[in-house]
Amino acid sequence: MDDQRKRFGYPDEEPEQKQKQEESSSSNESSYYYSYGPFRSISNDNDSEGRDGYRQMEPQQVEVTAPEPVKPVPTGLTRQSSGGGGQGGGLPDNANRNRNWNYSSKPRSSFKSLFLSFMAGVLVISGLMFAADRTNMFTPEAALSSGGDTPVTESQPTNSGGATPAAVSIPTNANDVSSVVDQASPSVVLINTFVKSSNARSANPYGNDPFWYFFGGGRSGSEGSESEGSGNDESLRAQGIGSGFIFDKEGYILTNEHVIHGADVIQVTLQGNKKPYEAKLLGSSYELDLAVLKIEGDEDFPTVALGDSEALKVGEWLVAIGNPQGFDHTVTAGVLSSKERSIEIPGTNNEADRNYKNLLQTDASINPGNSGGPLLNLKGEVIGMNVAVSSQAQGIGFAIPSSTIKEAVDYLKNGQDVPKDPVPFIGAELGTVTSQIAQQLGTDVTEGSYVNSVVFGSPAYQADLRQYDIIVGVDGQKYPTHLDLIEFIQSKNVGDDITLNVIRNGKQIDLPLTIGDRNEFEQSQQRR
């Protein structure tokens, strides 16, 4: 230590101070500062074993002497390498260790480098966003080609550096249901029906059907409620509620036939009005479940246009507006789940079954009271009329397509019968022959259709087709099941002549038959 002090030019310590330092050095056998030695994978014999079987290594204590006051170092010596040799004029080992205690130099800050990195990232991202926007890198082609209610035009740069305007149609409010509601809601009406007390009936005769039910709704009033209408002194009883929509400014309204079925008085209430209009029934179709009403007013009524249901695609968004449970002008939305659906709802009170075909299926929430209300596309056009829903499922609702409505609306508006398309039929109830059926019939035939019953006066009756006959084919072509046979009959035209290949009492006979029209046959039976 004395040699080092002489080398750096420090004066000799006072004998008293030197003695105190030696005494302090000898008394501090263990310092407050210590460090763990390097990790040893192989422990020594004197290592103690821990409670879990692992050897515990005691920390290696290293004596560290507190630094003495540091005096300024000559400039020439600060340039020497810390790894230099003793003869090269470098600092000794003890002096190198003491340099670590010098905190007079200010630590280098990384703020500047972080700020520069952040700005560089901002510039790169901004450049990429600008390039993507100019090249329409993330814009779907459909958005550039399909038009919207309000097209937006952007200018595309050319190679010459000039800007040539190119029309790019970007739809606005494409999924805005509120715009559809603003457009169509004023034309949606609430329909209340009343019957005379002597003719009172169930408000919803189809409510107990296990598979389907109409959206006719419950009673709009209590059982004992009375109302006056049409100057009739007999008290009226509320029957049910439903929906409809005005399609002509003169006050022509479309709704379902089952909404006004059997009603003696029909009242229509418009949005924002408390006083109802008394409506007149102009025409209805039980088979199509459509009806046209008429109300009178001093001014033109708000209307909604009929759209094209044939142009719909499965998955398109649809909007339903109606009066479920009497909550007028309730709005729900969903998608078109499917097209060309067919369902059958049994009739009540000796009425015929309702067979619906080509229905639209939607998952838009529809409830009793929505019946007759519009199902709209995002253009605000009516593409269907809500009619029925599955009672054992959720999100399975049905609507009569606008294509069917357009074909019938003019006839109903003028109080005329809607012409019916011919329906090929033979007038026999059929079933598929199975081994058990064959055993009961006492026959060896295992494929074909057995006749369960024959309708009096039908083409099958006229052809002498009998109960328990087995139809194995037509015109020599075999049809193993009754579904195959029915599909063949429906593919024929009314008036076509066919020959049924029949097994009767173990013998094969041929029965000539002419395909008939179910609608014409039913009308003829009603006239009788």
ChimeraX attribute file (.defattr): number of C-alpha atoms within 10 A of each C-alpha:
attribute: neighborCount
match mode: 1-to-1
recipient: residues
	/A:1	6
	/A:2	10
	/A:3	10
	/A:4	12
	/A:5	12
	/A:6	11
	/A:7	9
	/A:8	11
	/A:9	9
	/A:10	12
	/A:11	9
	/A:12	11
	/A:13	11
	/A:14	8
	/A:15	9
	/A:16	8
	/A:17	10
	/A:18	12
	/A:19	12
	/A:20	11
	/A:21	12
	/A:22	10
	/A:23	11
	/A:24	11
	/A:25	11
	/A:26	9
	/A:27	9
	/A:28	12
	/A:29	9
	/A:30	11
	/A:31	12
	/A:32	10
	/A:33	11
	/A:34	13
	/A:35	11
	/A:36	11
	/A:37	12
	/A:38	8
	/A:39	8
	/A:40	8
	/A:41	6
	/A:42	8
	/A:43	13
	/A:44	10
	/A:45	6
	/A:46	8
	/A:47	12
	/A:48	14
	/A:49	12
	/A:50	10
	/A:51	8
	/A:52	7
	/A:53	8
	/A:54	9
	/A:55	14
	/A:56	13
	/A:57	17
	/A:58	11
	/A:59	11
	/A:60	11
	/A:61	14
	/A:62	15
	/A:63	14
	/A:64	13
	/A:65	12
	/A:66	10
	/A:67	13
	/A:68	7
	/A:69	6
	/A:70	10
	/A:71	8
	/A:72	6
	/A:73	9
	/A:74	9
	/A:75	8
	/A:76	8
	/A:77	11
	/A:78	11
	/A:79	9
	/A:80	14
	/A:81	13
	/A:82	14
	/A:83	11
	/A:84	13
	/A:85	13
	/A:86	10
	/A:87	8
	/A:88	9
	/A:89	12
	/A:90	18
	/A:91	19
	/A:92	15
	/A:93	13
	/A:94	9
	/A:95	13
	/A:96	14
	/A:97	12
	/A:98	14
	/A:99	11
	/A:100	9
	/A:101	11
	/A:102	9
	/A:103	8
	/A:104	6
	/A:105	6
	/A:106	6
	/A:107	7
	/A:108	6
	/A:109	8
	/A:110	8
	/A:111	9
	/A:112	9
	/A:113	9
	/A:114	11
	/A:115	11
	/A:116	11
	/A:117	11
	/A:118	11
	/A:119	10
	/A:120	12
	/A:121	12
	/A:122	12
	/A:123	10
	/A:124	10
	/A:125	11
	/A:126	12
	/A:127	12
	/A:128	12
	/A:129	12
	/A:130	11
	/A:131	12
	/A:132	13
	/A:133	12
	/A:134	13
	/A:135	12
	/A:136	12
	/A:137	11
	/A:138	8
	/A:139	12
	/A:140	9
	/A:141	10
	/A:142	11
	/A:143	13
	/A:144	16
	/A:145	13
	/A:146	12
	/A:147	16
	/A:148	15
	/A:149	12
	/A:150	12
	/A:151	15
	/A:152	14
	/A:153	12
	/A:154	14
	/A:155	13
	/A:156	15
	/A:157	14
	/A:158	10
	/A:159	7
	/A:160	7
	/A:161	7
	/A:162	10
	/A:163	11
	/A:164	12
	/A:165	12
	/A:166	11
	/A:167	14
	/A:168	17
	/A:169	19
	/A:170	21
	/A:171	18
	/A:172	13
	/A:173	14
	/A:174	14
	/A:175	13
	/A:176	11
	/A:177	19
	/A:178	14
	/A:179	15
	/A:180	20
	/A:181	19
	/A:182	10
	/A:183	15
	/A:184	23
	/A:185	25
	/A:186	18
	/A:187	22
	/A:188	28
	/A:189	28
	/A:190	26
	/A:191	31
	/A:192	28
	/A:193	25
	/A:194	29
	/A:195	23
	/A:196	20
	/A:197	15
	/A:198	10
	/A:199	12
	/A:200	17
	/A:201	15
	/A:202	11
	/A:203	20
	/A:204	20
	/A:205	15
	/A:206	18
	/A:207	18
	/A:208	10
	/A:209	14
	/A:210	11
	/A:211	14
	/A:212	20
	/A:213	21
	/A:214	28
	/A:215	31
	/A:216	32
	/A:217	25
	/A:218	20
	/A:219	21
	/A:220	21
	/A:221	15
	/A:222	10
	/A:223	12
	/A:224	10
	/A:225	11
	/A:226	17
	/A:227	15
	/A:228	13
	/A:229	16
	/A:230	8
	/A:231	6
	/A:232	10
	/A:233	10
	/A:234	14
	/A:235	16
	/A:236	23
	/A:237	27
	/A:238	26
	/A:239	31
	/A:240	26
	/A:241	32
	/A:242	32
	/A:243	35
	/A:244	29
	/A:245	32
	/A:246	27
	/A:247	21
	/A:248	17
	/A:249	15
	/A:250	17
	/A:251	20
	/A:252	21
	/A:253	28
	/A:254	27
	/A:255	27
	/A:256	28
	/A:257	21
	/A:258	24
	/A:259	32
	/A:260	26
	/A:261	15
	/A:262	15
	/A:263	20
	/A:264	17
	/A:265	23
	/A:266	22
	/A:267	19
	/A:268	23
	/A:269	19
	/A:270	22
	/A:271	13
	/A:272	7
	/A:273	8
	/A:274	8
	/A:275	10
	/A:276	16
	/A:277	17
	/A:278	18
	/A:279	22
	/A:280	17
	/A:281	19
	/A:282	17
	/A:283	21
	/A:284	28
	/A:285	18
	/A:286	15
	/A:287	14
	/A:288	19
	/A:289	20
	/A:290	25
	/A:291	28
	/A:292	29
	/A:293	24
	/A:294	20
	/A:295	18
	/A:296	14
	/A:297	10
	/A:298	6
	/A:299	9
	/A:300	11
	/A:301	18
	/A:302	19
	/A:303	21
	/A:304	21
	/A:305	17
	/A:306	19
	/A:307	20
	/A:308	16
	/A:309	20
	/A:310	11
	/A:311	7
	/A:312	16
	/A:313	13
	/A:314	13
	/A:315	12
	/A:316	13
	/A:317	20
	/A:318	26
	/A:319	25
	/A:320	27
	/A:321	29
	/A:322	31
	/A:323	28
	/A:324	26
	/A:325	20
	/A:326	22
	/A:327	11
	/A:328	20
	/A:329	22
	/A:330	16
	/A:331	18
	/A:332	16
	/A:333	18
	/A:334	16
	/A:335	18
	/A:336	21
	/A:337	19
	/A:338	18
	/A:339	20
	/A:340	11
	/A:341	14
	/A:342	13
	/A:343	15
	/A:344	12
	/A:345	18
	/A:346	14
	/A:347	14
	/A:348	10
	/A:349	6
	/A:350	7
	/A:351	9
	/A:352	12
	/A:353	13
	/A:354	15
	/A:355	14
	/A:356	20
	/A:357	16
	/A:358	17
	/A:359	24
	/A:360	27
	/A:361	26
	/A:362	29
	/A:363	20
	/A:364	23
	/A:365	19
	/A:366	29
	/A:367	21
	/A:368	25
	/A:369	31
	/A:370	35
	/A:371	32
	/A:372	38
	/A:373	32
	/A:374	34
	/A:375	28
	/A:376	26
	/A:377	24
	/A:378	19
	/A:379	19
	/A:380	23
	/A:381	22
	/A:382	26
	/A:383	26
	/A:384	29
	/A:385	29
	/A:386	33
	/A:387	32
	/A:388	27
	/A:389	26
	/A:390	17
	/A:391	16
	/A:392	9
	/A:393	10
	/A:394	12
	/A:395	16
	/A:396	18
	/A:397	26
	/A:398	31
	/A:399	25
	/A:400	28
	/A:401	26
	/A:402	24
	/A:403	16
	/A:404	16
	/A:405	20
	/A:406	13
	/A:407	12
	/A:408	22
	/A:409	21
	/A:410	14
	/A:411	18
	/A:412	22
	/A:413	19
	/A:414	11
	/A:415	15
	/A:416	15
	/A:417	12
	/A:418	17
	/A:419	10
	/A:420	12
	/A:421	10
	/A:422	13
	/A:423	18
	/A:424	21
	/A:425	22
	/A:426	24
	/A:427	22
	/A:428	20
	/A:429	14
	/A:430	23
	/A:431	19
	/A:432	20
	/A:433	23
	/A:434	16
	/A:435	13
	/A:436	10
	/A:437	15
	/A:438	17
	/A:439	13
	/A:440	9
	/A:441	16
	/A:442	11
	/A:443	15
	/A:444	10
	/A:445	17
	/A:446	16
	/A:447	20
	/A:448	25
	/A:449	27
	/A:450	27
	/A:451	19
	/A:452	14
	/A:453	18
	/A:454	21
	/A:455	13
	/A:456	11
	/A:457	12
	/A:458	20
	/A:459	22
	/A:460	24
	/A:461	17
	/A:462	16
	/A:463	17
	/A:464	12
	/A:465	24
	/A:466	17
	/A:467	15
	/A:468	17
	/A:469	19
	/A:470	30
	/A:471	31
	/A:472	25
	/A:473	22
	/A:474	19
	/A:475	13
	/A:476	11
	/A:477	10
	/A:478	15
	/A:479	19
	/A:480	17
	/A:481	20
	/A:482	21
	/A:483	15
	/A:484	15
	/A:485	22
	/A:486	16
	/A:487	11
	/A:488	12
	/A:489	19
	/A:490	14
	/A:491	11
	/A:492	16
	/A:493	16
	/A:494	18
	/A:495	12
	/A:496	12
	/A:497	13
	/A:498	16
	/A:499	16
	/A:500	21
	/A:501	21
	/A:502	23
	/A:503	20
	/A:504	16
	/A:505	12
	/A:506	13
	/A:507	7
	/A:508	12
	/A:509	12
	/A:510	17
	/A:511	16
	/A:512	17
	/A:513	20
	/A:514	19
	/A:515	22
	/A:516	23
	/A:517	19
	/A:518	19
	/A:519	16
	/A:520	14
	/A:521	16
	/A:522	11
	/A:523	10
	/A:524	10
	/A:525	10
	/A:526	8
	/A:527	6
	/A:528	5
